[in-house]
Structures are given as C-alpha cells and as structure tokens.
Amino acid sequence: MNPRLAGFGYLTVTATAWGMNWPVMKLLMQDWPPFTFRVLAAGGSVLLLSAIAILQRDSLLPRPDQWGRLAVAALLNVTSWLFFAPLAILWLDASEAAIIAYTMPVWATMLAWPFLGERPGWRRLAGLALGLSGVTLLMAGRLDLGAGAMTGKLPGVLAILTTALLFACGTIWTKRFPLAMAPVPLVAWQLALGVLPVAVVALAVEQAHPAAVRPLGWACLAYASVIGQCLAYLAWFRALERLPAGTAAIGSLLVPIIGVLGSAALLSEPLGLRQIAALAFTLGGVALASRG
C-alpha cells in the first residue's frame, strides 16, 4: 500500500478513537475520579500491549542509549493529555478546553519548519485555516473568555494550552528523534512512563469506589484502555512514520468533530447544520493539507 495512503488510514483510526473518547469520558466521569480512571486505563493498556509484544516476540526493552529519548517522548505525548487535560476541566467546560487543545496543529505546523525543515506550502496553510475554522464553528458561542471570566478561567486556560503545546512538541520530537523500538513495546513504555506523574496525583488527592461502579462505567474504562489508548497511540505513531508532522497534526482536527458526532449518538447531544458544516470544513481542510 502507498505509505501516504496508509498514513491517512492510521490517522483516521486515531482521530476516531480519540474523538469517541469525548463522550466516553463524560460517561466515565459519572463513576470514576478523573485521574484514577486515566491511571487504570493506562495500566490496562500497558498490560495488553506487553502481552501482544511478548506474543509477537518483540524486544521489550529499549537500547540503553534510548532511555532519555523515551522518557521525553512519554512526557510530551502521554503525560500532556493524561495530566494537564483533566486538570483544565476543573476551571473550563469540556468544549472550552477542546477549542484550546485543538490549537495543537498550529503549534506543530510552526515548530515543524525550524526543527524538521517542513516548510508549509500554501495548501497546508490553507488546510490548517479551513480546519481550524471548522473547529471554531463547532464550538461557536461556547468559549467564554471575556474580561469578566478570564481571571477565574486562567488556570484552566494555562493547563490546556500546556497540553496543546506539549503534544505539538511531542509530535516534533517523535519525528526528529525516532526511537529504535517495535511499535507495540514503544507505546507500552510511553504509557507506562507517562502515567507515573498522574498516578502520584491520583493517590494523593482521589479516592475511587470500584464497588459502586456501574457496568457502563467498566465498559467505558475498557474502551478508554483498549481503543482510546492502545489502538489510538499505535495508529498515531504509525501515521507519524508515514506523514509530515504538520499534515498529521492537521488531521487531528478531526478529533473534536468525531467527538460531536459520537456525543450526538451516545449522549443525544445536538447535531444540526452547524455541526455538519463544521465537519465539512474540517474534512476539507485535512484533504487540502494532505496535498501540500
């Protein structure tokens, strides 16, 4: 298969898995504390990925000279989402956090030029603008960051901006300093290392009650572990192997669109002309960027 076409296939898998995480997380929050469920999901993912790696007879340990590179990748790619994103929700609505989080393609496209030499052509820049227009339209009227609200929301804004910036840096780092590991153990190690700071916070400030968790809560936890983390990260890193960092980042703009469609299906949230137009803009932006 054409590597570029395969890259977009992997990107679609990632966007779908991460997009469906939005409604799943809303359901999870009814039964699980936010940091605890992320630790449990990551732990389940690491166990599953390790078992797959053993069955495939992959080498489980990185080379001795790769540990530092691996730790940085885990912090940027995993801790950024597992720690800072739920922290932001303490001050922001989920939709407000999504608007700021998906400025990530802007930062990734900007960083890819000086650090990777990926000078964006007009198609990629136009695709970025069109895709961001779709996300902005999707969340129109939901972001309240006026002067009166700014002070109270500032910690959340800073937290979710940190998420976007760190993940953009992780995209660049992964392209600039690829790790000499098979994909499955690579994702397992990044999840294992990236979740450690989150586990410390969960133990310090949260208390879970598994006996009170409904079957739906366990099902959502299984989804977050197997699909939202294992499958999504495996597909993301495979996409980065085959696509320019800026193009892959712009493709991530599909995530909030899929999240809205999933929320309409699972949570009966609104799905009207604005959401459909936003989907069209974002798909158009990704298609345009893929040619530049």
Secondary structure, 3 states (H helix, E strand, C coil): CCHHHHHHHHHHHHHHHHHHHHHHHHHHCCCCCHHHHHHHHHHHHHHHHHHHHHHCCCCCCCCHHHHHHHHHHHHHHHHHHHHHHHHHCCCCCHHHHHHHHCCHHHHHHHHHHHHHCCCCCHHHHHHHHHHHHHHHHHCCCCCCCCHHHHHHHHHHHHHHHHHHHHHHHHHHHHHHCCCCCCHHHHHHHHHHHHCHHHHHHHHHHCCCCHHHCCHHHHHHHHHHHHHHHHHHHHHHHHHHHHCCHHHHHHHCCHHHHHHHHHHHHHHCCCCCHHHHHHHHHHHHHHHHHCCC
